[in-house]
Amino acid sequence: MTTTIRVAHSPDSDDAFMFYALAEGKLDTGDLTYVHELQDIESLNRRALSAELEVTAVSIHAYAYLADKYALLSSGSSMGDGYGPRLVARAPAPRDPRSALRGKRVGIPGTLTTACLALRLYQPDTIQVVMPFDTIEDAVARGEVDVGLLIHEGQLTFQDQGLHLWEDMGAWWLRETGLPLPLGGNVVRRDLGAATINQVARDLRASIEYALAHRQPALDHAKRFNRGIGDERTDTFVGMYVNDWTVDYGARGRAAVQLLLDRAAEAGIIPHRVEVEFVDGSI
């Protein structure tokens, strides 16, 4: 009997690259049929709160509220290794951006995003203005907010609008901890049972490995979702967020996830400490 697994992820080039093999039927997935749904990450975070989807991309911040319903798959991470969401403004960066942010109106892509969590750890005293992630650059350029917190392709395009980098959250986190910033991951619903969960874990890893081994056709597929950044920037963006970290978090990646959520709990950003559980398909 065939089981349908809904897989939800963002409509951007790195996720499209990651799921290329599954979306295009390049893998033998046995009696599992994968149906893809595309939606922005904050919407997926909200849908995951009600355990609506079998498999979904979520922000690591959001996982703190989902751990009872979902396990974190060992493959599929978006890790900022010395780079990540970027705080940008019309004015050049001040000498001390962290202090200068205090009391500023900051456009953010959702309160459950890891970008928002990193901002709150970096400077908790800001006025957060939630808006769609792909409108933040323009909002900064028009002066509707003082600073914008950019995710996805905006990390590469903000200078096209004459905006200035104040701080890179991934660079700050690396300076702070010596670890990469775990931005997003893929989760699987616990009630699917061990056999299905393990197969999903194996299939997702195989999809990522296939894309990395067949980079050009996977890029050709992914560039359909690049929101106008062009082939060269698509290649750069995919390389930033689909790499060895994505195949498996590894020991450092796992430590980074746990530390980020521990820091969030200590700061009172999430309600309690979360013991992160990873699924690699070997059980």
N, C-alpha and C positions, 0 to 999 in steps of 0.2 A: 504494500500500500504506500502510495506517495504522500509525503507530508510537505505542506507548503510552509516555508519559512519567510516571513516578511523581513527584509533587511532595509533599514532606513539609514540614509546618510546625507550629508550636505551636497548640494549641487555645485561642487567646485572641482577643480582639476585634480587635486591630490586624492580626494576620495574616489573620484571616477577612475583614476589610475589604479588605485588599490583594489577596486572591485571589478576591474576590466574583465578578468578571466571568468568570474562568476556571471557577470552581466552578458557576456558574449558566448557563453556555453563552452568554454575552453576546457572545463574540468568535468570529470566524472564524479557527480555528487550522489550517486546511488539513488536511494529513495527519497532524497530531499530535493525539493524544487524551490529555488530562491526567487522571490519576487521583490524587486527593488522599488523603494519609495524615496523621493528626494525632497528635502525640506531643510530650511535653515536650522543651524545647530540649537538655537535657543528654543525653537518650536519642538525640536526632537527632545531636548531636555524636559520640556513640560509634558510631552506625551509619555515619556518614560516614567514620570511620577505615578501614572495610573497603570503602568505595566501593559500598555496597549500593544507594544510590538515585541516580536520574538527576539530580534536582534536589532540593535540600533547603535549608531554613533552617539556619544554623549560627551559633554565636558567632564573633565576629572572633578571639577567643583561639584557638578550635579550628581556625580556618583556617590557623594557623601549622603545623599538623600535616597539612594536607590539600592544600597548594598543588601537590603533585606529581600529585594525582589530580583536582582540581577547580579551575576558574577562578571568580573572584568576579564575579557579574553586576553591572553598573553600576546596576541598579534593584533595589529591595527592601531597602534598608538600614533599620535601626532606629537612629536617631542621637539621642543625648541632647544637645541643644543648650543646655547650661547646667543640665541635670538628668539624672538617671539612677538607677541602683541606689542604695538608701538604707540607711545603717547606722542602726539604731534600737535603743533599749534601754528598760528600765523606768525607769531613772534619767534625770533631765534631763541634757542635754549638758554635759560638763565644759568648762573654759576651753580646754583643749588636747586635743580628741578623739583626735588622732593619737597622742599620747604615752599617753593613757589606755587606748587599745586594746591596748597592748603586753601580751602574755601572756593576753589575754582569750579565752574560748571564743566563737567567732563561727559562727553557723549560716549555711552558704553553700548555694547551689542547684546546686552541681556544680563540680568542679575545672577543667573546660574552659570554663566560662562567662566572658564578659568581665567580669562583676561580680567574679568571683574574681580575675581578672588585675588589675583596678583596685585591689582591696583589697590585693593583694600589693605593688603599686607604692606605694600609699599608706602601708601599715604591714605590712611583711613578717613581723613578730614577733607572730603571733596563732596560736591553736589553732583550726584549721578543722574544723568539724563538718558533714559533708555530709548534707543531708536534702532531701526533696522541697520544691520552692520554695513550694508552697502550705501548708506546715506550719510555716514558719519564724516567722511572727508569733505563732502559738500557743505555740511552743516558747520564745520570748522572754518572753511573758506568764506562762508557767508557771515561768520561771526555769531551764529546762533548758539554756539557753545564756545567756551574758552579753549578747550583741549579736546582732542578726540582719541579714543582708544581703538586702534585699528587691528582687525584680524583679517585672515584670508589674504586676497591679493592686494588689499590696501597697504600691507606692509611693504610692498614693492613700488607702489604708485603714488604715494603721498607727495613726493617731491615734484611730480608733474603739475601739481596745483600750487607749487611754491610754498608748501608747508614745511615746517622744520621739526626735526626729531628732538624731543625733550628727553625721553628715556625709552629704552628697549627693555621690556619686562623680562625677556629671556636672558639678556646680558646681565641685568641686575640680579636675577635669581642665581645665575652662575657665580657671580662675585660673592653673593651672600652665602651660598651653600656648597659651591663646587660641583653642583649637579645640574643636569638639564631640567628644563621646565616642562612637566608633562601636561599638555594642553587638553588633549582629547583621547578617547579610546573607544573601543567597541565592547558592548556588553551583551550578554545572552541571558534570557529569562530562566530563572532557576527551576520553574515548574515544568520545563521541557523534559526533564529526566536526564540521567547521566549519559546514556548512549547518544541521544540527540545532541546534547551539549558538547560532548567530545567530538562528534562528527562536524558540528558547526565550527569548532575551534580548528580542526584539521583543514576544513575547506577554506576558511578565511586565510589561514597561513599559506596554503597552497596558492590561493589567488594572488597574494602579495608577492610570493616568490616567482610566480609565473610572470607577473608584470615586470618585475625587476630583471628577469632573464630575457624578456621580449620587450625591451624598453621602447623601441620606436613605434610598433603598433599600439602599445599601451598609451603612449603619448598622443598618437593620432586620435585615439578614442577620447583621451582626457581633455584635449584642447577644445572639444565641443562645449566644455563647461568652464572655459577660462575667463569668462566675463570681460573679453576684449583686451587682455594683456599681451597678446601676441605669442608666437611659438617660443621665442627665446626666453621670455619671462615665465611662460608655462613650464618649460624645462627646469628653470631655476627654482620655481615655486614647488614643483613636484619633488625635486631633489632635496629641498628643505624639510619636507614633511613625509616623504615615503622613502625609507632607507633601512639600514640595519636595525634601528630602534623599532621600526614598524613591524619587521619580521618577528621580533621578540623584545620585550622590555629589557631583558637581561637583569643582572643583579643591581646595577646602578639605576636603571630605569625603575625597577620595583622600589628601590630605596627612595627615589625621587618622588614617586606617587605617595608613598606612606608619609614622607616628611612634609610634603605640601599639605596634606590633609591634617597631619598633626599640628602644623603651624596654624592652620585655619581653626582647628578646635581650640588651641591655646589662646587665639585672639578673639574667640567668641563669634567667629563668622559662621561656623557650622555648629549645630547644637551639642555634639558629642564626638568623641574620638571614634574613628572608623578603622577597623582592622581589614585591610584590603586583601581580597582573595582573588587569585589569578587562576584561569583555566587554560591549560595548554593542550588538551586533547589526549593526554597520555593516561588518564585514569581509567 
